[in-house]
Amino acid sequence: MKRLLLVLALAATTPLAMAGDDISKVNGAIHTDAGASYGDLETVNGAVHLANGVRAGSVETVNGSVQADANVTAHSIETVNGAIRGSTQLMVSGGLETVNGSIFADRGSRIGGDIETVNGAIGLVGSVVGGSIETVNGDITVGIDSVVKGGVKVTRPSFGLSLTPPRKPRIIIGPNAVVEGSLVFERDVTLYVHESARIGPVTGATTQRFSTGTAPVN
């Protein structure tokens, strides 16, 4: 009887102990199993793939991108040199952050904190951001049906010696999109706002309204 009880106890507790394990690497990608639960996922030189339905804590890499498939839940996602791409129903209680890379969240995603990058575009489709969106040199698209509860900010870059003028970022607030906070631009940008969108006060740019499905090319 005692042996049977011990076997049953181990069978009941082992999956729970393994479910929230951390993964930490220096070199190598991190691949997860669909529907599994993890603790923190960290690597230095490698990409991170979050499979369908994965639940994780903090997800971090330095040199690598992060790909989140559908229905992923995480505390936060960060990288330095790499993109962050979320499929539908990405749920992040914290923020999304990279330095050199783009960030994208697809329909049904909810990001509780801020979305930040320096050199890369930010794109949303049908998503809700609880914080703000900020970049230096990238384009921003608050796409159709998206809501940003904080503001949108493009900060002034630290210019080095260059013989060519800097590229102007394109900021697009799409159909039925909402930006509840201020839109602040510390450098020249091209700002397009759909006629059905709602935005807060704008500083540092002239708003150009459009009514078509996509913003003007120029």
C-alpha positions as a LaTeX table, in Angstrom:
\begin{tabular}{lrrr}
\hline
Residue & $x$ (\AA) & $y$ (\AA) & $z$ (\AA) \\
\hline
Met1 & 0.00 & 0.00 & 0.00 \\
Lys2 & 2.78 & 2.45 & 0.89 \\
Arg3 & 4.52 & 1.74 & $-2.43$ \\
Leu4 & 1.29 & 2.37 & $-4.34$ \\
Leu5 & 0.70 & 5.65 & $-2.53$ \\
Leu6 & 4.26 & 6.79 & $-3.33$ \\
Val7 & 3.82 & 6.01 & $-7.02$ \\
Leu8 & 0.51 & 7.89 & $-7.14$ \\
Ala9 & 2.05 & 10.87 & $-5.35$ \\
Leu10 & 4.95 & 11.05 & $-7.80$ \\
Ala11 & 2.60 & 10.75 & $-10.78$ \\
Ala12 & 0.48 & 13.61 & $-9.45$ \\
Thr13 & 3.32 & 15.99 & $-8.62$ \\
Thr14 & 5.90 & 15.44 & $-11.35$ \\
Pro15 & 3.98 & 17.15 & $-14.22$ \\
Leu16 & 3.35 & 20.19 & $-12.03$ \\
Ala17 & 7.01 & 20.45 & $-11.07$ \\
Met18 & 8.12 & 20.26 & $-14.70$ \\
Ala19 & 5.42 & 22.56 & $-16.08$ \\
Gly20 & 6.97 & 25.80 & $-14.84$ \\
Asp21 & 10.66 & 25.02 & $-15.41$ \\
Asp22 & 12.96 & 27.83 & $-16.51$ \\
Ile23 & 15.14 & 27.48 & $-19.60$ \\
Ser24 & 18.43 & 29.42 & $-19.69$ \\
Lys25 & 21.10 & 29.23 & $-22.42$ \\
Val26 & 24.09 & 31.15 & $-23.70$ \\
Asn27 & 24.26 & 29.76 & $-27.23$ \\
Gly28 & 21.29 & 28.21 & $-28.95$ \\
Ala29 & 17.66 & 28.72 & $-29.79$ \\
Ile30 & 14.79 & 27.89 & $-27.46$ \\
His31 & 11.96 & 25.80 & $-28.89$ \\
Thr32 & 8.80 & 25.19 & $-26.87$ \\
Asp33 & 6.08 & 22.55 & $-27.07$ \\
Ala34 & 2.55 & 23.55 & $-28.01$ \\
Gly35 & 0.27 & 24.00 & $-25.00$ \\
Ala36 & 3.08 & 23.65 & $-22.46$ \\
Ser37 & 3.80 & 25.93 & $-19.49$ \\
Tyr38 & 7.24 & 27.32 & $-18.66$ \\
Gly39 & 8.92 & 29.68 & $-16.27$ \\
Asp40 & 11.38 & 32.27 & $-17.61$ \\
Leu41 & 12.94 & 31.61 & $-21.02$ \\
Glu42 & 16.37 & 33.19 & $-21.58$ \\
Thr43 & 19.11 & 32.86 & $-24.16$ \\
Val44 & 21.94 & 35.12 & $-25.34$ \\
Asn45 & 22.67 & 33.98 & $-28.87$ \\
Gly46 & 19.57 & 32.40 & $-30.29$ \\
Ala47 & 15.97 & 32.84 & $-31.29$ \\
Val48 & 12.96 & 31.91 & $-29.16$ \\
His49 & 9.92 & 30.15 & $-30.59$ \\
Leu50 & 6.74 & 30.15 & $-28.51$ \\
Ala51 & 4.48 & 27.47 & $-29.94$ \\
Asn52 & 0.66 & 27.56 & $-29.99$ \\
Gly53 & $-0.87$ & 27.96 & $-26.55$ \\
Val54 & 2.40 & 28.25 & $-24.65$ \\
Arg55 & 2.38 & 29.96 & $-21.25$ \\
Ala56 & 5.66 & 31.50 & $-20.06$ \\
Gly57 & 7.13 & 34.04 & $-17.68$ \\
Ser58 & 9.70 & 36.53 & $-18.96$ \\
Val59 & 11.04 & 35.78 & $-22.44$ \\
Glu60 & 14.45 & 37.29 & $-23.20$ \\
Thr61 & 17.20 & 37.02 & $-25.78$ \\
Val62 & 20.03 & 39.30 & $-26.89$ \\
Asn63 & 20.90 & 38.21 & $-30.41$ \\
Gly64 & 17.81 & 36.62 & $-31.83$ \\
Ser65 & 14.17 & 37.12 & $-32.70$ \\
Val66 & 11.10 & 35.99 & $-30.78$ \\
Gln67 & 8.22 & 34.33 & $-32.64$ \\
Ala68 & 4.96 & 33.79 & $-30.75$ \\
Asp69 & 2.35 & 31.57 & $-32.37$ \\
Ala70 & $-1.39$ & 31.86 & $-31.62$ \\
Asn71 & $-2.78$ & 32.01 & $-28.08$ \\
Val72 & 0.56 & 32.56 & $-26.34$ \\
Thr73 & 0.64 & 34.06 & $-22.83$ \\
Ala74 & 3.78 & 35.63 & $-21.35$ \\
His75 & 4.81 & 38.11 & $-18.70$ \\
Ser76 & 7.09 & 40.12 & $-21.02$ \\
Ile77 & 9.10 & 39.70 & $-24.23$ \\
Glu78 & 12.46 & 41.41 & $-24.80$ \\
Thr79 & 15.36 & 41.20 & $-27.22$ \\
Val80 & 18.18 & 43.50 & $-28.31$ \\
Asn81 & 19.07 & 42.47 & $-31.85$ \\
Gly82 & 15.99 & 40.84 & $-33.29$ \\
Ala83 & 12.33 & 41.19 & $-34.11$ \\
Ile84 & 9.31 & 40.31 & $-31.99$ \\
Arg85 & 6.38 & 38.89 & $-33.92$ \\
Gly86 & 3.16 & 37.86 & $-32.25$ \\
Ser87 & 0.38 & 35.92 & $-33.93$ \\
Thr88 & $-3.29$ & 36.18 & $-32.94$ \\
Gln89 & $-4.37$ & 36.31 & $-29.30$ \\
Leu90 & $-0.95$ & 37.16 & $-27.84$ \\
Met91 & $-1.44$ & 37.99 & $-24.16$ \\
Val92 & 1.46 & 39.81 & $-22.46$ \\
Ser93 & 0.95 & 41.33 & $-19.02$ \\
Gly94 & 4.11 & 43.44 & $-19.31$ \\
Gly95 & 5.62 & 44.97 & $-22.43$ \\
Leu96 & 7.38 & 44.21 & $-25.71$ \\
Glu97 & 10.84 & 45.69 & $-26.19$ \\
Thr98 & 13.71 & 45.50 & $-28.67$ \\
Val99 & 16.49 & 47.80 & $-29.85$ \\
Asn100 & 17.28 & 46.69 & $-33.39$ \\
Gly101 & 14.20 & 44.99 & $-34.76$ \\
Ser102 & 10.53 & 45.34 & $-35.58$ \\
Ile103 & 7.55 & 44.49 & $-33.37$ \\
Phe104 & 4.18 & 43.21 & $-34.57$ \\
Ala105 & 1.03 & 42.01 & $-32.78$ \\
Asp106 & $-1.86$ & 40.44 & $-34.68$ \\
Arg107 & $-5.61$ & 40.40 & $-34.02$ \\
Gly108 & $-6.92$ & 39.78 & $-30.54$ \\
Ser109 & $-3.61$ & 40.54 & $-28.85$ \\
Arg110 & $-3.46$ & 42.41 & $-25.54$ \\
Ile111 & $-0.23$ & 43.99 & $-24.36$ \\
Gly112 & $-0.47$ & 45.30 & $-20.81$ \\
Gly113 & 2.61 & 47.52 & $-20.82$ \\
Asp114 & 4.60 & 49.56 & $-23.34$ \\
Ile115 & 5.88 & 48.65 & $-26.80$ \\
Glu116 & 9.35 & 50.07 & $-27.49$ \\
Thr117 & 12.02 & 49.83 & $-30.16$ \\
Val118 & 14.81 & 52.09 & $-31.43$ \\
Asn119 & 15.55 & 50.89 & $-34.95$ \\
Gly120 & 12.50 & 49.07 & $-36.20$ \\
Ala121 & 8.87 & 49.38 & $-37.16$ \\
Ile122 & 5.92 & 48.77 & $-34.83$ \\
Gly123 & 2.69 & 47.34 & $-36.19$ \\
Leu124 & $-0.65$ & 46.44 & $-34.63$ \\
Val125 & $-3.78$ & 44.85 & $-36.09$ \\
Gly126 & $-6.89$ & 44.57 & $-33.94$ \\
Ser127 & $-4.83$ & 44.72 & $-30.74$ \\
Val128 & $-5.02$ & 46.56 & $-27.41$ \\
Val129 & $-1.98$ & 48.16 & $-25.77$ \\
Gly130 & $-2.35$ & 49.23 & $-22.15$ \\
Gly131 & 0.72 & 51.45 & $-22.23$ \\
Ser132 & 2.45 & 53.60 & $-24.83$ \\
Ile133 & 4.24 & 53.01 & $-28.12$ \\
Glu134 & 7.70 & 54.50 & $-28.66$ \\
Thr135 & 10.39 & 54.39 & $-31.33$ \\
Val136 & 13.25 & 56.51 & $-32.65$ \\
Asn137 & 13.85 & 55.53 & $-36.27$ \\
Gly138 & 10.97 & 53.22 & $-37.14$ \\
Asp139 & 7.53 & 53.49 & $-38.66$ \\
Ile140 & 4.44 & 52.99 & $-36.51$ \\
Thr141 & 1.15 & 51.54 & $-37.68$ \\
Val142 & $-1.73$ & 51.46 & $-35.22$ \\
Gly143 & $-3.78$ & 49.34 & $-37.56$ \\
Ile144 & $-7.48$ & 48.72 & $-37.99$ \\
Asp145 & $-9.50$ & 48.31 & $-34.76$ \\
Ser146 & $-6.44$ & 48.73 & $-32.52$ \\
Val147 & $-6.45$ & 50.66 & $-29.24$ \\
Val148 & $-3.45$ & 52.29 & $-27.56$ \\
Lys149 & $-4.41$ & 53.48 & $-24.10$ \\
Gly150 & $-1.20$ & 55.43 & $-23.62$ \\
Gly151 & 0.39 & 57.70 & $-26.18$ \\
Val152 & 2.56 & 57.44 & $-29.25$ \\
Lys153 & 6.05 & 58.94 & $-29.21$ \\
Val154 & 8.90 & 59.26 & $-31.68$ \\
Thr155 & 12.00 & 60.50 & $-29.90$ \\
Arg156 & 14.83 & 62.59 & $-31.27$ \\
Pro157 & 17.74 & 60.48 & $-32.55$ \\
Ser158 & 21.36 & 61.02 & $-31.58$ \\
Phe159 & 22.75 & 62.13 & $-34.91$ \\
Gly160 & 26.24 & 61.20 & $-36.02$ \\
Leu161 & 28.07 & 62.63 & $-39.01$ \\
Ser162 & 26.03 & 61.88 & $-42.14$ \\
Leu163 & 25.97 & 63.29 & $-45.67$ \\
Thr164 & 22.36 & 62.27 & $-46.27$ \\
Pro165 & 19.27 & 63.58 & $-44.47$ \\
Pro166 & 17.57 & 61.15 & $-42.06$ \\
Arg167 & 14.52 & 59.27 & $-43.27$ \\
Lys168 & 11.18 & 60.53 & $-41.95$ \\
Pro169 & 9.24 & 57.82 & $-40.10$ \\
Arg170 & 5.67 & 57.13 & $-41.29$ \\
Ile171 & 3.06 & 57.12 & $-38.53$ \\
Ile172 & $-0.29$ & 55.61 & $-39.52$ \\
Ile173 & $-3.40$ & 55.51 & $-37.35$ \\
Gly174 & $-5.72$ & 53.23 & $-39.27$ \\
Pro175 & $-9.48$ & 52.69 & $-39.63$ \\
Asn176 & $-11.39$ & 52.62 & $-36.32$ \\
Ala177 & $-8.13$ & 52.80 & $-34.37$ \\
Val178 & $-7.90$ & 54.72 & $-31.09$ \\
Val179 & $-4.95$ & 56.42 & $-29.40$ \\
Glu180 & $-6.18$ & 57.71 & $-26.05$ \\
Gly181 & $-2.98$ & 59.51 & $-25.06$ \\
Ser182 & $-0.90$ & 62.24 & $-26.68$ \\
Leu183 & 1.02 & 61.81 & $-29.92$ \\
Val184 & 4.42 & 63.46 & $-29.41$ \\
Phe185 & 7.02 & 63.76 & $-32.16$ \\
Glu186 & 10.50 & 65.09 & $-31.40$ \\
Arg187 & 11.63 & 64.72 & $-35.03$ \\
Asp188 & 10.07 & 65.15 & $-38.46$ \\
Val189 & 7.52 & 62.46 & $-39.27$ \\
Thr190 & 4.70 & 61.94 & $-41.75$ \\
Leu191 & 1.47 & 61.45 & $-39.82$ \\
Tyr192 & $-1.58$ & 59.87 & $-41.45$ \\
Val193 & $-4.81$ & 59.47 & $-39.47$ \\
His194 & $-7.89$ & 57.72 & $-40.86$ \\
Glu195 & $-11.10$ & 59.73 & $-40.73$ \\
Ser196 & $-12.72$ & 57.06 & $-38.54$ \\
Ala197 & $-9.85$ & 57.01 & $-36.02$ \\
Arg198 & $-9.78$ & 58.85 & $-32.69$ \\
Ile199 & $-6.57$ & 60.30 & $-31.28$ \\
Gly200 & $-5.35$ & 62.54 & $-28.48$ \\
Pro201 & $-3.52$ & 65.85 & $-28.90$ \\
Val202 & $-0.68$ & 65.98 & $-31.43$ \\
Thr203 & 2.64 & 67.76 & $-30.82$ \\
Gly204 & 5.38 & 68.15 & $-33.43$ \\
Ala205 & 3.55 & 66.98 & $-36.56$ \\
Thr206 & 0.76 & 67.95 & $-38.94$ \\
Thr207 & $-2.11$ & 65.48 & $-39.16$ \\
Gln208 & $-3.04$ & 64.32 & $-42.65$ \\
Arg209 & $-6.46$ & 62.66 & $-42.79$ \\
Phe210 & $-7.28$ & 59.87 & $-45.23$ \\
Ser211 & $-10.43$ & 57.86 & $-45.98$ \\
Thr212 & $-9.18$ & 54.92 & $-48.03$ \\
Gly213 & $-8.39$ & 51.43 & $-46.70$ \\
Thr214 & $-4.68$ & 52.15 & $-46.64$ \\
Ala215 & $-2.66$ & 55.32 & $-46.09$ \\
Pro216 & $-1.22$ & 57.23 & $-49.06$ \\
Val217 & 2.10 & 55.93 & $-50.34$ \\
Asn218 & 3.81 & 59.32 & $-50.20$ \\
\hline
\end{tabular}
